[in-house]
Amino acid sequence: MTSKNTLVKNFFQLEAGEYLVYDYKFKALKSFYYSDYLTKEIFNKDFNNLKRDTFLKILDGVIKRVIDYANGDQIVVPLRWEDMIQDFIISFI
């Protein structure tokens, strides 16, 4: 909850993972985000690639569950499946 009465002028609330550092040279506060809780694999990736990779892992899991659920029965896939997935990926990213 924010309040009009704070210890630092014009700072009302920090986001999750955000912290402040006072720069004595410039007499100013700077905000930064924690990153040490992220694995290097995630932290060093481009955000768009990370979104795409995450989506593809989720999609892979969904397809594996459908195959398991079918238990050897036939699975019918629409003829334009690739186009549907491509449209969905573009709208997701």
NUGU-957286 format. One record per residue (C-alpha): residue number from 1; residue in three letters; y, z, x. Coordinates in steps of 0.25 Angstrom, whole numbers, plus 5000, padded with zeros to 4 digits. Example, Ala and Ser with C-alpha at 12.3 -4.5 7.8 and 13.67 -1.06 7.14 Angstrom:
// NUGU-957286
PT  resi  resn     y     z     x
PT     1   ALA  4982  5031  5049
PT     2   SER  4996  5029  5055
***
This chain:
// NUGU-957286
PT  resi  resn     y     z     x
PT     1   MET  5000  5000  5000
PT     2   THR  5014  4996  5005
PT     3   SER  5026  5005  5005
PT     4   LYS  5041  5004  5007
PT     5   ASN  5040  5015  5017
PT     6   THR  5033  5012  5029
PT     7   LEU  5034  5016  5044
PT     8   VAL  5038  5003  5049
PT     9   LYS  5049  4995  5043
PT    10   ASN  5045  4982  5036
PT    11   PHE  5030  4985  5038
PT    12   PHE  5023  4989  5025
PT    13   GLN  5009  4986  5027
PT    14   LEU  4999  4980  5037
PT    15   GLU  4988  4971  5034
PT    16   ALA  4973  4975  5037
PT    17   GLY  4971  4974  5052
PT    18   GLU  4986  4973  5055
PT    19   TYR  4993  4982  5065
PT    20   LEU  5007  4984  5070
PT    21   VAL  5011  4984  5085
PT    22   TYR  5026  4988  5089
PT    23   ASP  5032  4979  5100
PT    24   TYR  5041  4987  5108
PT    25   LYS  5047  4975  5115
PT    26   PHE  5052  4968  5102
PT    27   LYS  5052  4981  5094
PT    28   ALA  5044  4975  5083
PT    29   LEU  5031  4977  5075
PT    30   LYS  5020  4967  5076
PT    31   SER  5008  4966  5067
PT    32   PHE  4994  4962  5072
PT    33   TYR  4980  4961  5066
PT    34   TYR  4968  4968  5071
PT    35   SER  4958  4958  5076
PT    36   ASP  4948  4966  5084
PT    37   TYR  4939  4968  5072
PT    38   LEU  4936  4953  5071
PT    39   THR  4925  4947  5079
PT    40   LYS  4929  4937  5090
PT    41   GLU  4922  4926  5083
PT    42   ILE  4931  4928  5071
PT    43   PHE  4944  4932  5078
PT    44   ASN  4944  4920  5087
PT    45   LYS  4941  4910  5076
PT    46   ASP  4951  4901  5069
PT    47   PHE  4953  4906  5055
PT    48   ASN  4950  4893  5048
PT    49   ASN  4937  4892  5056
PT    50   LEU  4934  4906  5052
PT    51   LYS  4936  4903  5037
PT    52   ARG  4927  4891  5038
PT    53   ASP  4916  4898  5046
PT    54   THR  4916  4909  5036
PT    55   PHE  4915  4900  5024
PT    56   LEU  4904  4892  5030
PT    57   LYS  4896  4905  5033
PT    58   ILE  4898  4909  5019
PT    59   LEU  4894  4895  5014
PT    60   ASP  4881  4896  5023
PT    61   GLY  4878  4909  5017
PT    62   VAL  4879  4904  5003
PT    63   ILE  4871  4892  5005
PT    64   LYS  4860  4901  5012
PT    65   ARG  4860  4910  5000
PT    66   VAL  4858  4898  4990
PT    67   ILE  4846  4893  4998
PT    68   ASP  4840  4907  4998
PT    69   TYR  4843  4908  4983
PT    70   ALA  4837  4895  4980
PT    71   ASN  4824  4900  4986
PT    72   GLY  4818  4886  4989
PT    73   ASP  4824  4880  4976
PT    74   GLN  4832  4867  4976
PT    75   ILE  4847  4869  4978
PT    76   VAL  4856  4858  4972
PT    77   VAL  4869  4855  4980
PT    78   PRO  4880  4846  4974
PT    79   LEU  4881  4833  4981
PT    80   ARG  4895  4835  4985
PT    81   TRP  4892  4849  4991
PT    82   GLU  4899  4845  5004
PT    83   ASP  4912  4842  4997
PT    84   MET  4912  4854  4989
PT    85   ILE  4910  4863  5001
PT    86   GLN  4920  4856  5009
PT    87   ASP  4930  4857  4998
PT    88   PHE  4927  4872  4997
PT    89   ILE  4928  4874  5012
PT    90   ILE  4942  4868  5012
PT    91   SER  4947  4876  5000
PT    92   PHE  4941  4889  5007
PT    93   ILE  4947  4886  5020
***
